[in-house]
């Protein structure tokens, strides 16, 4: 298994976790954190900590996801310099031979004499 495949699996896993953490949050401050406190005046002290945890986990997972994407991009071209990669791509281009090109007959198309 190549390093790019490992990075791809990790990226998918982290992206899934990020979606779950974002979906648990409520944009108005309710979400999962309001169910722990019951929404009443007697909060058990876990509401603010749950919101902080969800915020921190969102930022942490997004930073990890960004780092994995950058590392996977670098591992894709591992062992080659950009000039070597471009040269290999140019060598793989197949150009048609001159005999295979259509003849124009000397006159431009669309003109009448």
C-alpha positions, -999 to +999 in steps of 0.1 A: +000+000+000+015+033-010+018+063+013-007+082-008-033+055-001-026+057+036-030+095+035-063+091+016-078+067+041-068+090+070-082+121+051-116+103+047-117+092+083-108+127+096-134+143+073-160+119+086-152+128+122-153+165+113-187+162+098-200+144+129-186+170+152-200+198+132-235+182+130-236+177+167-232+214+173-262+237+171-255+271+155-276+289+182-257+274+211-281+246+219-271+213+203-256+186+224-245+210+251-281+220+260-292+184+265-266+180+293-277+210+312-314+205+306-318+241+294-328+252+329-310+273+354-294+244+372-266+235+349-241+208+360-211+228+347-208+206+316-226+228+292-198+253+287-171+227+287-190+206+261-193+236+238-156+244+243-147+208+236-168+208+204-152+241+193-117+229+200-123+195+183-136+212+152-105+234+149-082+206+157-097+182+132-098+208+105-061+216+111-052+179+110-072+175+078-054+204+062-020+190+072-029+155+059-040+171+025-007+189+022+014+158+032-005+137+007+002+162-020+039+160-012+039+122-011+023+120-045+054+135-062+078+117-038+112+110-054+108+132-084+115+169-089+090+191-107+113+192-137+116+154-139+078+150-136+072+176-164+098+160-186+082+125-181+048+139-190+062+156-222+078+123-233+045+105-230+027+130-254+021+114-287+023+138-316+007+130-350+031+125-379+031+150-407+016+125-431-014+120-408-023+157-408-051+167-433-040+187-463-056+221-468-051+224-505-036+258-504-069+278-502-084+289-470-117+273-461-148+294-467-134+314-496-148+312-531-129+320-563 
